[in-house]
């Protein structure tokens, strides 16, 4: 009596592993857009904080230079200052699929899928 696995048993194990990997890939692709959106929001909020601090410390500060120094995560392609007064700031993802904007007048941050 041999104590080795049969070919059928090995094929069943490989099939189960393939199914689990497929499920993991699907779950990953569902969570990635949420992670990108959260990363954009974080970068946008951090840059807003830096802009507010710069305006309070020096009312004549060059806000485009402040935005240029804002740190970006690996998912953020650009932070664009669209207006200085009131501040309007937009963050765009590397994939170009998500864009988040801040408007100082309303204080609202909104994200859209492009």
NORFENBEL-V928447 format. One record per helix or strand of 3 or more residues. SS is the DSSP state (helix for helix, strand for strand). FROM is the first residue (numbers start at 1). LEN is the number of residues. Records with the same first field share a line. If there is no record, write none. Layout:
SS=FROM-LEN + FROM-LEN
//
This chain:
helix=7-51 + 63-7
strand=76-8 + 88-6 + 98-6 + 108-6
//
